[in-house]
Amino acid sequence: MIIVQDVVKAYDEITPALDHVSLQINDRDFVFLVGSSGAGKTTLIRLINKDEEPTSGSIFVDGVNITRLKRGEVPSLRRKIGVIFQDFKLLPHATVSENVEFALRVVGEHDGRGHQRVEEAIETVGLSAQARRRPYQLSGGEQQRVAIARCLVTDPPIVIADEPTGNLDPDTGWETMNLLVRINAMGTTVLIATHNRELVNTMRRRVISLEDGKVVRDEVGGGYSG
């Protein structure tokens, strides 16, 4: 689903944020991307989502070389990738349903089944009873689940989560991670950037470790040693 070939991303001439990174993430993989702050995790995610362009190298998503996409072709890429952020990025005055529905409007997919798709996404994350509430009426974990439902409503084959448990207490963090495991079991490729050692060490999934912009370890069933 994702192939990164010899990618360099440099913001200055001294130290590149990513230094000749190559990796492959297959269909239905569940992958942790780990490393200290500044290792390059967020930069890599932004490149995959085409929020930024690499200085050199190529990135393929679902067989398409996204480094060659024209501006007008980017929305089709964004339909394939659902992104979950640490700070949720919810519309503060919109209800749960409206926040989830907004994702459909952004990608131009609010068709006749829009309402049903919103209800199904909210049900998947267990928030049907809170559908009319607004973010300030929800706990942090519930807000994160809204963000996940908003990600799922467009039915993307890839979900990328950037520090999804960073603002949550440990128990709620586990609930969020278990939800992402269920989403992966439904056939979605999941890539999670995280600092959470306990989650990574307990779950023992594939771990890609970045250090100073380089891949220093790629291990199936690995732990967090960075």
KEKE-3310 file (N, C-alpha, C; in steps of 0.2 Angstrom, whole numbers, plus 5000, padded with zeros to 4 digits):
npx = (5004:5010:5025:5041:5054:5071:5070:5073:5071:5074:5075:5085:5102:5110:5106:5096:5078:5073:5083:5088:5077:5070:5056:5043:5026:5014:4998:4985:4993:4999:5007:5019:5027:5041:5051:5062:5057:5059:5064:5059:5047:5034:5036:5038:5025:5018:5023:5018:5005:5005:5006:5017:5032:5044:5062:5070:5068:5055:5038:5025:5008:4996:5000:5002:5012:5015:5023:5022:5010:4998:4991:4977:4975:4977:4966:4960:4970:4969:4957:4960:4968:4966:4968:4972:4973:4984:4978:4965:4957:4943:4928:4922:4909:4901:4890:4893:4889:4889:4902:4908:4901:4906:4919:4915:4910:4921:4928:4920:4910:4897:4884:4868:4869:4875:4871:4868:4881:4888:4881:4884:4898:4899:4893:4902:4913:4907:4898:4885:4875:4879:4878:4872:4879:4891:4909:4914:4906:4910:4921:4940:4944:4932:4931:4942:4938:4927:4935:4941:4930:4927:4937:4935:4923:4925:4929:4943:4957:4969:4974:4981:4989:4994:5002:4991:4987:4992:4986:4979:4973:4981:4971:4961:4969:4972:4960:4958:4968:4964:4953:4958:4965:4954:4949:4960:4958:4947:4952:4959:4974:4985:4995:5004:5011:5020:5025:5023:5029:5024:5012:5017:5027:5019:5010:5017:5018:5023:5037:5044:5058:5064:5078:5087:5082:5084:5080:5082:5079:5068:5056:5047:5035:5041:5048:5048:5063:5069)
npy = (4994:5006:5013:5019:5026:5029:5042:5059:5072:5089:5103:5112:5115:5108:5097:5084:5081:5069:5055:5048:5038:5022:5011:4998:4996:4984:4979:4978:4978:4982:4994:5001:5016:5022:5032:5046:5063:5073:5064:5061:5056:5063:5071:5061:5056:5067:5068:5056:5059:5069:5082:5089:5090:5078:5081:5073:5057:5044:5041:5029:5026:5015:5010:5021:5034:5046:5058:5063:5068:5080:5095:5095:5082:5078:5077:5064:5056:5059:5053:5040:5039:5040:5051:5053:5063:5069:5080:5079:5089:5093:5101:5113:5118:5110:5095:5078:5070:5079:5083:5071:5070:5081:5076:5069:5079:5086:5078:5077:5067:5067:5059:5051:5041:5047:5050:5038:5032:5040:5037:5023:5024:5031:5022:5011:5016:5016:5027:5030:5034:5047:5055:5067:5076:5089:5093:5098:5092:5079:5066:5066:5053:5050:5061:5057:5046:5051:5058:5047:5040:5050:5049:5036:5037:5039:5028:5024:5015:5015:5020:5032:5037:5049:5050:5045:5042:5052:5063:5056:5047:5032:5021:5025:5027:5014:5009:5016:5011:4998:4999:5004:4992:4984:4990:4988:4974:4973:4975:4986:4995:5000:5013:5019:5032:5034:5038:5030:5019:5008:5003:4999:4989:4980:4976:4971:4971:4975:4985:5000:5009:5026:5036:5051:5054:5043:5026:5014:5002:4989:4978:4964:4960:4967:4978:4993:5001:5013)
npz = (5000:5004:4998:5000:4993:4994:5000:5003:5014:5016:5026:5028:5024:5032:5042:5036:5038:5034:5029:5016:5016:5015:5014:5015:5016:5018:5011:5023:5033:5050:5058:5069:5070:5076:5087:5094:5098:5084:5076:5064:5061:5060:5049:5039:5039:5034:5021:5015:5015:5007:5011:5012:5001:4995:4995:4987:4979:4979:4982:4984:4984:4986:4973:4965:4960:4971:4971:4959:4957:4951:4957:4956:4957:4970:4979:4976:4981:4995:4998:4999:5011:5028:5041:5058:5071:5085:5092:5089:5081:5080:5074:5084:5088:5081:5080:5085:5074:5064:5064:5059:5047:5040:5035:5024:5016:5013:5004:4994:4994:4998:4996:4992:5002:5012:5025:5031:5030:5039:5051:5052:5054:5066:5074:5073:5081:5093:5098:5096:5105:5108:5097:5095:5103:5107:5105:5117:5127:5128:5133:5133:5127:5120:5111:5104:5098:5090:5081:5075:5069:5060:5051:5047:5039:5026:5021:5019:5012:5019:5035:5045:5060:5070:5084:5092:5105:5113:5120:5130:5144:5151:5151:5142:5131:5128:5125:5113:5105:5104:5096:5084:5081:5079:5067:5058:5058:5050:5038:5034:5031:5043:5050:5063:5072:5086:5103:5113:5123:5131:5125:5112:5116:5122:5112:5102:5087:5070:5069:5065:5066:5068:5067:5069:5056:5049:5044:5057:5061:5057:5061:5063:5076:5085:5098:5108:5106:5104)
capx = (5000:5014:5032:5045:5060:5076:5067:5076:5067:5079:5073:5090:5108:5114:5103:5090:5073:5073:5090:5088:5073:5066:5052:5037:5020:5009:4990:4982:4999:4998:5014:5021:5032:5043:5058:5062:5055:5064:5067:5057:5040:5029:5038:5036:5018:5016:5025:5014:4998:5006:5006:5024:5035:5051:5067:5071:5065:5048:5033:5020:5002:4991:5002:5002:5018:5011:5027:5021:5003:4997:4987:4970:4974:4978:4960:4959:4975:4967:4952:4963:4971:4962:4973:4970:4978:4984:4974:4958:4955:4936:4924:4920:4902:4897:4889:4897:4887:4891:4910:4909:4899:4911:4924:4912:4909:4927:4930:4914:4906:4891:4879:4862:4870:4879:4868:4869:4888:4889:4878:4888:4905:4898:4892:4908:4917:4903:4896:4878:4871:4882:4878:4870:4883:4896:4915:4914:4901:4913:4928:4945:4943:4926:4933:4947:4933:4924:4941:4942:4924:4927:4942:4933:4917:4926:4931:4950:4961:4974:4973:4988:4987:5000:5002:4983:4985:4996:4983:4974:4976:4982:4966:4958:4974:4971:4953:4959:4972:4960:4948:4962:4966:4948:4949:4964:4956:4942:4955:4962:4981:4986:5002:5004:5017:5019:5030:5020:5033:5020:5008:5022:5030:5014:5006:5022:5017:5029:5040:5049:5061:5068:5083:5090:5080:5085:5077:5088:5076:5062:5056:5040:5034:5046:5046:5051:5069:5072)
capy = (5000:5012:5011:5024:5024:5033:5048:5064:5078:5093:5110:5116:5112:5105:5090:5082:5078:5062:5054:5042:5033:5017:5006:4996:4994:4980:4979:4976:4979:4986:4996:5006:5021:5025:5037:5051:5069:5075:5058:5061:5052:5067:5072:5055:5056:5073:5066:5051:5062:5075:5089:5091:5086:5076:5084:5069:5051:5043:5038:5026:5025:5011:5009:5028:5038:5053:5063:5065:5070:5087:5098:5093:5075:5076:5075:5057:5053:5060:5049:5034:5040:5044:5053:5054:5068:5069:5085:5078:5093:5093:5107:5114:5120:5105:5089:5072:5068:5085:5082:5065:5071:5086:5073:5067:5085:5089:5074:5077:5061:5067:5057:5049:5037:5050:5050:5031:5031:5044:5033:5017:5026:5032:5015:5007:5018:5015:5033:5031:5038:5053:5058:5074:5080:5093:5090:5100:5088:5073:5065:5065:5047:5050:5065:5054:5041:5055:5059:5040:5040:5055:5046:5030:5038:5039:5021:5024:5008:5017:5025:5035:5040:5053:5051:5045:5042:5057:5067:5052:5043:5025:5016:5027:5025:5007:5008:5019:5007:4992:5001:5003:4985:4981:4993:4984:4967:4974:4975:4993:4996:5005:5016:5023:5035:5035:5038:5026:5012:5002:5000:4996:4983:4975:4973:4967:4972:4977:4992:5004:5014:5031:5040:5056:5054:5036:5019:5010:4995:4987:4972:4961:4958:4971:4982:5000:5002:5019)
capz = (5000:5004:4996:5001:4990:4994:5001:5007:5015:5019:5027:5027:5021:5038:5044:5033:5042:5032:5026:5011:5019:5011:5017:5012:5021:5013:5012:5029:5039:5056:5059:5073:5068:5083:5087:5098:5094:5079:5072:5057:5061:5057:5042:5035:5038:5030:5015:5013:5014:5002:5015:5010:4995:4997:4992:4982:4981:4977:4987:4980:4988:4982:4966:4962:4962:4973:4970:4952:4956:4950:4962:4955:4958:4977:4983:4975:4986:5001:4999:5001:5017:5033:5046:5065:5074:5092:5095:5087:5076:5079:5074:5091:5088:5078:5084:5083:5067:5059:5063:5054:5040:5037:5031:5017:5012:5011:4998:4989:4994:5002:4992:4995:5007:5017:5032:5033:5031:5045:5057:5053:5056:5073:5077:5073:5087:5099:5100:5093:5110:5109:5090:5095:5107:5104:5108:5124:5131:5127:5136:5128:5123:5116:5106:5099:5094:5085:5075:5071:5065:5054:5047:5044:5035:5019:5019:5016:5013:5024:5041:5048:5066:5073:5092:5094:5112:5116:5125:5133:5150:5149:5150:5136:5126:5126:5121:5106:5101:5103:5091:5078:5080:5075:5061:5055:5057:5045:5031:5033:5033:5049:5052:5069:5074:5093:5108:5119:5124:5134:5119:5107:5119:5124:5106:5098:5080:5066:5072:5061:5071:5065:5072:5065:5049:5045:5047:5060:5063:5054:5064:5065:5082:5089:5104:5107:5109:5103)
cpx = (5004:5021:5035:5052:5065:5074:5071:5072:5072:5075:5078:5096:5112:5112:5097:5085:5073:5079:5090:5084:5069:5062:5046:5032:5015:5002:4989:4988:4996:5005:5014:5027:5035:5050:5057:5059:5061:5067:5065:5050:5035:5030:5037:5029:5015:5018:5020:5007:4999:5005:5012:5027:5042:5056:5070:5069:5058:5044:5027:5014:4997:4993:5003:5008:5016:5016:5026:5014:5003:4992:4980:4969:4975:4972:4959:4964:4972:4961:4954:4966:4967:4968:4969:4975:4978:4979:4967:4956:4947:4933:4921:4913:4898:4896:4893:4895:4889:4899:4911:4907:4903:4916:4921:4911:4916:4930:4925:4911:4900:4885:4872:4863:4874:4877:4869:4876:4890:4887:4882:4895:4904:4897:4898:4913:4913:4900:4889:4874:4873:4882:4877:4874:4888:4903:4916:4910:4904:4920:4933:4945:4937:4928:4938:4943:4930:4929:4942:4936:4924:4932:4939:4927:4918:4929:4938:4953:4967:4972:4980:4986:4994:4999:4994:4982:4989:4993:4978:4977:4977:4977:4962:4963:4973:4965:4954:4963:4968:4955:4952:4964:4960:4947:4954:4962:4950:4945:4959:4970:4982:4993:5001:5010:5016:5025:5028:5024:5028:5016:5012:5024:5025:5011:5011:5020:5023:5031:5045:5052:5065:5072:5087:5088:5081:5082:5083:5085:5069:5060:5048:5040:5039:5044:5049:5057:5073:5072)
cpy = (5006:5010:5018:5022:5030:5040:5053:5070:5083:5100:5115:5112:5108:5098:5089:5079:5071:5061:5048:5036:5028:5012:5004:4994:4991:4981:4975:4975:4983:4987:5002:5010:5024:5029:5043:5057:5071:5070:5058:5058:5057:5069:5067:5055:5061:5072:5061:5054:5068:5081:5092:5087:5084:5080:5080:5062:5050:5040:5036:5025:5021:5011:5016:5032:5045:5059:5066:5068:5078:5089:5095:5086:5073:5074:5067:5053:5053:5055:5042:5034:5044:5045:5055:5058:5067:5074:5085:5082:5093:5100:5108:5115:5115:5099:5083:5070:5073:5085:5077:5067:5076:5082:5071:5073:5087:5085:5074:5071:5061:5066:5055:5045:5040:5049:5043:5029:5034:5039:5027:5019:5027:5026:5011:5009:5018:5022:5035:5036:5045:5057:5065:5079:5084:5091:5092:5096:5080:5072:5065:5059:5047:5055:5062:5049:5045:5056:5052:5039:5044:5052:5040:5031:5038:5033:5021:5017:5009:5021:5026:5039:5043:5054:5050:5045:5047:5061:5063:5049:5036:5021:5018:5026:5018:5006:5011:5014:5000:4993:5001:4996:4982:4984:4989:4977:4967:4975:4982:4992:5002:5007:5020:5026:5037:5035:5033:5019:5006:4999:4996:4989:4978:4972:4969:4966:4973:4984:4994:5009:5019:5034:5044:5056:5048:5031:5015:5003:4995:4979:4970:4958:4961:4975:4989:5001:5008:5024)
cpz = (5000:5002:4996:4998:4990:4995:5006:5008:5019:5020:5027:5024:5026:5039:5041:5038:5041:5028:5022:5015:5014:5015:5013:5017:5016:5015:5019:5035:5044:5059:5064:5070:5074:5082:5092:5094:5090:5075:5065:5056:5057:5050:5037:5033:5033:5023:5012:5011:5010:5005:5013:5004:4997:4993:4986:4984:4978:4982:4983:4985:4984:4974:4962:4965:4964:4972:4963:4951:4955:4956:4962:4957:4966:4980:4982:4980:4993:5003:5001:5008:5022:5039:5052:5068:5082:5096:5093:5081:5075:5078:5081:5092:5085:5082:5082:5076:5062:5058:5058:5047:5036:5033:5024:5013:5009:5004:4993:4988:4998:4998:4995:5001:5013:5024:5035:5034:5038:5051:5058:5056:5064:5077:5078:5079:5093:5102:5098:5098:5110:5102:5090:5099:5104:5108:5115:5129:5131:5131:5131:5124:5118:5110:5101:5095:5088:5079:5071:5067:5059:5049:5043:5039:5028:5016:5016:5017:5018:5029:5044:5054:5069:5080:5094:5101:5116:5121:5129:5139:5148:5147:5143:5130:5124:5123:5114:5102:5099:5097:5084:5076:5076:5068:5056:5053:5051:5038:5030:5035:5038:5050:5058:5072:5082:5097:5114:5119:5126:5129:5114:5110:5120:5118:5102:5090:5076:5068:5067:5065:5067:5070:5067:5057:5045:5048:5050:5062:5060:5056:5066:5072:5087:5095:5103:5110:5108:5108)
residu = (MET:ILE:ILE:VAL:GLN:ASP:VAL:VAL:LYS:ALA:TYR:ASP:GLU:ILE:THR:PRO:ALA:LEU:ASP:HIS:VAL:SER:LEU:GLN:ILE:ASN:ASP:ARG:ASP:PHE:VAL:PHE:LEU:VAL:GLY:SER:SER:GLY:ALA:GLY:LYS:THR:THR:LEU:ILE:ARG:LEU:ILE:ASN:LYS:ASP:GLU:GLU:PRO:THR:SER:GLY:SER:ILE:PHE:VAL:ASP:GLY:VAL:ASN:ILE:THR:ARG:LEU:LYS:ARG:GLY:GLU:VAL:PRO:SER:LEU:ARG:ARG:LYS:ILE:GLY:VAL:ILE:PHE:GLN:ASP:PHE:LYS:LEU:LEU:PRO:HIS:ALA:THR:VAL:SER:GLU:ASN:VAL:GLU:PHE:ALA:LEU:ARG:VAL:VAL:GLY:GLU:HIS:ASP:GLY:ARG:GLY:HIS:GLN:ARG:VAL:GLU:GLU:ALA:ILE:GLU:THR:VAL:GLY:LEU:SER:ALA:GLN:ALA:ARG:ARG:ARG:PRO:TYR:GLN:LEU:SER:GLY:GLY:GLU:GLN:GLN:ARG:VAL:ALA:ILE:ALA:ARG:CYS:LEU:VAL:THR:ASP:PRO:PRO:ILE:VAL:ILE:ALA:ASP:GLU:PRO:THR:GLY:ASN:LEU:ASP:PRO:ASP:THR:GLY:TRP:GLU:THR:MET:ASN:LEU:LEU:VAL:ARG:ILE:ASN:ALA:MET:GLY:THR:THR:VAL:LEU:ILE:ALA:THR:HIS:ASN:ARG:GLU:LEU:VAL:ASN:THR:MET:ARG:ARG:ARG:VAL:ILE:SER:LEU:GLU:ASP:GLY:LYS:VAL:VAL:ARG:ASP:GLU:VAL:GLY:GLY:GLY:TYR:SER:GLY)
# end
